[in-house]
């Protein structure tokens, strides 16, 4: 059996390497990764085609895919975003992609909301969630001193609404005696920069270019990770990947209280509760404190009031948590009339050996 992974792009920083490429070395089957749709014609009975997104240059593949299906080729596809609301996708490209998906035997996707909508759109295919994951990495060591470094990853020119949510934080940071430092992974010359999007002094921003997936994961550094996610149809289908990338390094993070991030926190909350001794479990509601398997205490939010301290905060980030909570509470006022209203979630996550060992989640709003 042969497997042809057909991707719309082969750049080393493309999301293909997150969804499929990173697992290829572990497969014991011959896999060919290509951007050339002509490879479809070389497949025969028992072979598999994995379609990742769609290149407009391929034209309409409906005939080629129907022929391959008739020869006994299993057609698979992976969809990790609600591309029908994505920037840069023309109607003709979406139409050709949709026709291709209608011919697929199976479609994998990254979230339950995507599974539901794809199941309704492509009823002939079997749709299944294959959640995003990150490989094991060494946790970062909390710093005890120095300017606080806030990290954001992504392409600013594609996420202007998300970055808009950080402007009140930038406004506050400019008023501080000790300026915050910012680290951005995903810079590209000639494109809108992170500093430009937020009106920051470029001197305060440490830039890293777009990097291949493994190098990108190794380059994530900072005291606190940022994961703003604006409300909207496209973002409602996003996964929790960014928080997994931060949490895999035991890096505290601040994230929008968006569905994928809230769902992740709830799953971890339930997992920590189930792991606690029976006597520590509350009769109802959310536990205020309990002892996970490690024996270390975990504080969880049981009311909308901001936490005064978080037991999992250590070093410089732990000291900064209280101040940042206060800033988040001021978002509506700092932003002024017409500012985007947002509910932020402050969460400190510490992971060890793939298991949650300590968690402090606090939902903040107006």
BAVO-258441 format. One record per residue (C-alpha): residue in three letters; x, y, z. Coordinates in steps of 0.05 Angstrom, whole numbers, plus 32768, in hexadecimal, padded with zeros to 4 digits. Example, Ala and Ser with C-alpha at 12.3 -4.5 7.8 and 13.67 -1.06 7.14 Angstrom:
<recs>
ALA80F67FA6809C SER81117FEB808F 
</recs>
This chain:
<recs>
UNK800080008000 UNK801880467FEE UNK80038087800E UNK800480C97FE8 UNK7FFD81068014 UNK7FE7813E7FE5 UNK7FEF81838005 UNK7FDF81C77FE9 UNK802481E07FFE UNK806681C28013 UNK808581FC803A UNK80A581E1807A UNK807A820F80A6 UNK803881FA8086 UNK800381DC80B4 UNK8008819B808C UNK8044818A80B7 UNK801B819380F7 UNK7FE0816A80DF UNK8005813180BB UNK804D813E80AA UNK8068813980F2 UNK804E80F180F7 UNK806B80D780B5 UNK80AE80C080D4 UNK808780938104 UNK805E807180CD UNK8077802E80B4 UNK805780388070 UNK807380598032 UNK805980A18030 UNK806480D17FF6 UNK8059811B8006 UNK804A81447FC8 UNK802981837FAE UNK802181667F68 UNK7FDA814C7F5C UNK7FF381227F22 UNK800980EE7F55 UNK7FC080DA7F5D UNK7FC480B57F1B UNK7FFB80877F35 UNK7FD0806B7F6D UNK7FAE80287F68 UNK7F837FF87F90 UNK7F947FF87FDA UNK7FBA80397FD7 UNK7FA580777FFF UNK7FA280C07FED UNK7FA380F38025 UNK7F8C8137800D UNK7FA181738038 UNK7F7F81B48024 UNK7F7C81C77FDA UNK7FA981EB7FA9 UNK7F8582167F77 UNK7FB982027F44 UNK7F9F81BB7F44 UNK7F5F81D07F21 UNK7F2481A27F2A UNK7F3A815D7F43 UNK7EF581407F43 UNK7F0281147F07 UNK7F4680FC7F1F UNK7F2B80EC7F65 UNK7EEE80C87F4A UNK7F1B809E7F1D UNK7F4A808E7F58 UNK7F0E807A7F83 UNK7EF7804C7F4C UNK7F3C802B7F4A UNK7F36801A7F94 UNK7F5F80537FB0 UNK7F4880697FF5 UNK7F3E80B57FF7 UNK7F4C80D88038 UNK7F4D81228049 UNK7F5F814C8085 UNK7F3E818F8096 UNK7F5A81B680D0 UNK7F3781F980C6 UNK7EF3821080AE UNK7F118223806B UNK7ECE823C804F UNK7EDA827A807A UNK7F26827E8071 UNK7F4A82BA8054 UNK7F6782B1800F UNK7F3B82777FF8 UNK7F1782897FB7 UNK7ED2826D7FA7 UNK7EEE82427F6F UNK7F2282247F9E UNK7EEE82167FD3 UNK7EBF81F77F9F UNK7EF681C97F85 UNK7F0A81B57FCC UNK7EC281A77FDF UNK7EB9817B7FA1 UNK7EF881547FB5 UNK7EDE814A7FFC UNK7E9C812F7FE2 UNK7EC480F67FC3 UNK7EEC80E48001 UNK7EE080A48029 UNK7EF880C3806A UNK7F05810A8083 UNK7F2C811A80C2 UNK7F28815D80E5 UNK7F4481808122 UNK7F068192814B UNK7EC18179815D UNK7E9F81B7813E UNK7EC381A880FD UNK7EAD815F8101 UNK7E6581758108 UNK7E6581A580CE UNK7E8E817980A0 UNK7E60813E80B0 UNK7E2581688099 UNK7E498181805A UNK7E67813F8043 UNK7E3781088055 UNK7E5880D1802C UNK7E9980D68053 UNK7EA880BC8098 UNK7EBF80F980C0 UNK7EEA80F080FE UNK7F0F811F812D UNK7F5A81178130 UNK7F6E814A8165 UNK7FAD8173815F UNK7FE88161818B UNK802F81768199 UNK806C814A81A5 UNK808B814581EA UNK80B9817F81FB UNK80E381968235 UNK80BE81C88262 UNK80DA820E8265 UNK80FB822482A6 UNK80D6825F82C6 UNK8100829E82CA UNK810682C3830C UNK8118830882F1 UNK811D833482B4 UNK80E883548286 UNK80A9832B827F UNK80A7830A823A UNK806482FD8218 UNK806482CD81DD UNK803482CA81A2 UNK803A829B8166 UNK801982A48123 UNK801682CE80E3 UNK7FFE831480F6 UNK7FE5832480B0 UNK7FB382EA80B6 UNK7F9D82F780FE UNK7F8E83428103 UNK7F4D8338812B UNK7F70830A815D UNK7FA8833C8168 UNK7F7583738172 UNK7F65835281B4 UNK7FAC835E81CC UNK7FAB83A981C1 UNK7F9283BB8207 UNK7FCA83908224 UNK7FFB83B681F8 UNK7FDD83F8820F UNK7FE783E48258 UNK802D83CA824C UNK8043840D822F UNK8032842E8271 UNK805E8401829A UNK80A1841782B5 UNK80C183D682A1 UNK80AB83C88259 UNK809383838247 UNK80B8835C8213 UNK8094833881DB UNK80A982FA81B4 UNK808882EB8171 UNK809082AC8149 UNK807882B18101 UNK809782F180E5 UNK809E82FA809A UNK80C183338078 UNK8093835E804E UNK805683498076 UNK8032836A80B0 UNK805D836180ED UNK804783528134 UNK80638396814B UNK803F83B98112 UNK7FFD83978120 UNK7FFF83AD8169 UNK802283EF8165 UNK805E83D6818C UNK80A583F0818A UNK80C983BB8160 UNK810383BE8191 UNK80D7839D81C5 UNK80C483638197 UNK80F18327818D UNK80DF830C8148 UNK80E782C5812E UNK80D782B480E6 UNK80A8827E80CD UNK80CA823D80DF UNK80C181F280D0 UNK809481D18102 UNK80C981B1812F UNK80F381F08130 UNK80B6821A813E UNK80A481F0817B UNK80EC81F68194 UNK80EB8241818B UNK80AE824E81B8 UNK80C8827481F3 UNK80AD82A78224 UNK809182B0826A UNK804882B08253 UNK802982998212 UNK7FF182C181F1 UNK7FB782A181CC UNK7F8382D681B8 UNK7F4A82BB818E UNK7F1682EC8175 UNK7ECD82D78170 UNK7EB882C2812A UNK7EA3828780FF UNK7EE9827480E9 UNK7F0682758130 UNK7ECC824E814D UNK7EE782108128 UNK7F30821A813F UNK7F5381E8816B UNK7F7781F081AD UNK7FBB81E4818C UNK7FDB822581A2 UNK7FCD821681EB UNK7FE981D081E2 UNK802981EE81C6 UNK8031821C8203 UNK801A81E88236 UNK804A81B4821A UNK808281E28233 UNK805F81EE8276 UNK805982378260 UNK8020825F8280 UNK7FF1827E824E UNK7FBA82B18246 UNK7F84829F8214 UNK7F4182B881FD UNK7F068292821B UNK7EF6827781D6 UNK7ED3823381CE UNK7F11820981BD UNK7F38822581F8 UNK7EFF82208229 UNK7EF281D88213 UNK7F3B81C6821F UNK7F3A81E48265 UNK7EF981BF8275 UNK7F16817D825E UNK7F5481878288 UNK7F2A819E82C2 UNK7F01815E82BF UNK7F40813382B7 UNK7F5F815482F5 UNK7F1F814A831C UNK7F1A8101830A UNK7F6380F7831F UNK7F5781158364 UNK7F4880EB83A2 UNK7EFD80E083AD UNK7EFC810983EE UNK7F15814683C8 UNK7EDD81448395 UNK7EA68177839E UNK7E5E816283A3 UNK7E4D8193836B UNK7E6B81CC8343 UNK7EB581D78339 UNK7EEA81C4836C UNK7F0E81FE838D UNK7F4A81D4839C UNK7F60818C8397 UNK7F9D815F8393 UNK7FB08143834E UNK7FD88102834B UNK801881288359 UNK7FFF813F839D UNK80078189838B UNK7FCC81B68396 UNK7FA481D2835C UNK7F7882108360 UNK7F3D82148331 UNK7F0D824D8326 UNK7EC982448347 UNK7EB1828C833B UNK7EBE82C48309 UNK7EE982EA833A UNK7F3382EF8327 UNK7F6382C2834C UNK7F9382E6837A UNK7FC882B28370 UNK7FD382728349 UNK7FF982398369 UNK801582228327 UNK803482668318 UNK807F82668322 UNK80B782978316 UNK80AC82D882F0 UNK806C82C082CE UNK804C82AF8311 UNK805C82F3832D UNK803E831582F0 UNK7FFC82EE82F1 UNK7FD9831B8323 UNK7FEB835A82FD UNK7FD5833D82BB UNK7F92832782D8 UNK7F85836F82EC UNK7F97838682A5 UNK7F6883548286 UNK7F2F836E82B2 UNK7F3B83B38296 UNK7F37839E824D UNK7EF383BD823E UNK7F0683FF825E UNK7F4C84048241 UNK7F3283F481FC UNK7F01842E81FE UNK7EC0843481D7 UNK7EBB8403819E UNK7EF383D781B7 UNK7EEB838C81AD UNK7ECB836D81EA UNK7EEE832E81FF UNK7EEC82FD8237 UNK7F3182E48248 UNK7F4782A6826B UNK7F8682A48295 UNK7F9F825E829C UNK7FE0824182B7 UNK7FEB81FB829E UNK802381CD82B2 UNK802A818B828E UNK80588151829D UNK805E810F8278 UNK801F811E8251 UNK7FF581258290 UNK7FD9816482B0 UNK7FFA816C82F4 UNK7FE381B18307 UNK7FB181E382EE UNK7F9582278301 UNK7F5E824182D3 UNK7F3D828482DD UNK7F08829F82AD UNK7F0882EB82A9 UNK7ED38317828B UNK7EB083598295 
</recs>
